[in-house]
Amino acid sequence: MGIGTNGTNTFNSNSNGAKIGGVAASSYSASTVALHAGRPEGQGQAVVGGIVQSTSFIQREVGEKVEYAYSRCSNPTVTELEVALGALENAPAAVAFSTGLAAETALFLTLLKAGDHVVVGETIYGGTIRLVQQILSRLGIEHTFVDTTEAVNVAKAIRPTTRLVFIETPANPTLELTDIAAVARVCKAAGVPLAVDNTFLTAVIQKPLDLGADICVYSTTKHIEGHSAALGGAVVSRDEGFLERLRFVRKSTGAIQTPLNAWLTTRGVRTLPLRVKQHAQSALHVARWLQAHEGITKVNYPGLKSHPQHELANRQHIGCLHGGVISFELSGGVPAAKRFLKSLSLITLAEHVGSIESIVTHPATMTHGDVPREQREAAGISDGLVRLSVGLEDPAEIVADLELALKAAALVEEEELVGVK
Ligand SMILES: *Cc1c(COP(=O)(O)O)cnc(C)c1O
């Protein structure tokens, strides 16, 4: 990455991707790349890479250049994950972090310093809002939250000191979309790099770098690991210079992924395309069912024709797949939503998305509980909104669980009408 005159961040795309059996990974489909990229290939090597827990690596001579020295800087188990994640986006090896927020923090510290400005999508992961508002601002890094569903809003918010635009699409938890290619054009014209949080769809369904973005950010905790068993984060880019600076920040702040969690996450990558496709197909089935239910006033899912940006969804998302996350509002508002959440038996109430099991969340009190009510409501997160991450259970059984809980929620409305407590 170049640092332009007057401190701007300039990006190159000098992609040199991974190889699988000597063939460029980019010539294979996502399922094959996910299964093979980064795996051991040598004669007599284990078919599955081991977990190298060692903190340190032997050096034969003082001053000799070694690939691995200390596991805060790099580790072979972490490298296997990084090669696999980079290969999925035709990029050099990714940089892996202990959590998604550690990845975002390192990204911000790499590109921003006191006096700089960052443009951030207003409907975005709650933890990202907290990081920008309560931590970056303390370091003298300014921000503007904008509605990125219109690229022109991004153009208007860019200042001479803007050094990064950070967006999330689909937005969490309203499932509004941002046109990545349109925002990328605005950013290119202004000479500002664009980062996209691609956690909800992953490279299987959306490839921001191919649409003109410079950086992809992931919470691998979600779909990529996918089994609710390991936290993690990753940054993918085709700019080697930027990746080098990012690795320097990771080493300096101590945010690298652990070997065990890297190994678990790599195992998740191996089945990622298969899982993500099934999540998306089941989510469409559930979203259509919810839409037809009388107890539901609104369903947000990009795969529905009723979604205001359905046409953009079909253009931007690969294979007519739209992810595993749905959000919806109950006609009975907060009391009905509370009873509904309590009455589910198969679907788990937890703060999570993108895992094998179906999970519901109440964003207003859980993921976005720290976001001030006014800001929350402006971003479309009402108190009655429920987020559902559709898991890999039989879709008919997911629907059956929702149906019973919606019946219980409807009773709350009736009780209120007759004044029962
Ligand atoms: C969970 C999440 C994060 C943060 O990731 P952690 O691994 O929990 O730190 C960031 N962005 C999105 C969209 C997320 O869902």
The ligand as a Gaussian input file, in Angstrom:
#p B3LYP/6-31G(d) Opt

LIG

0 1
 C      -19.833000     -10.630000      15.209000
 C      -19.543000      -9.584000      14.235000
 C      -18.401000      -8.768000      14.348000
 C      -17.442000      -8.884000      15.518000
 O      -16.810000     -10.119000      15.542000
 P      -16.277000     -10.841000      16.878000
 O      -15.624000     -12.056000      16.341000
 O      -17.462000     -11.117000      17.741000
 O      -15.331000      -9.879000      17.522000
 C      -18.186000      -7.835000      13.356000
 N      -19.036000      -7.672000      12.322000
 C      -20.146000      -8.430000      12.194000
 C      -21.042000      -8.209000      11.030000
 C      -20.442000      -9.398000      13.133000
 O      -21.549000     -10.135000      12.998000

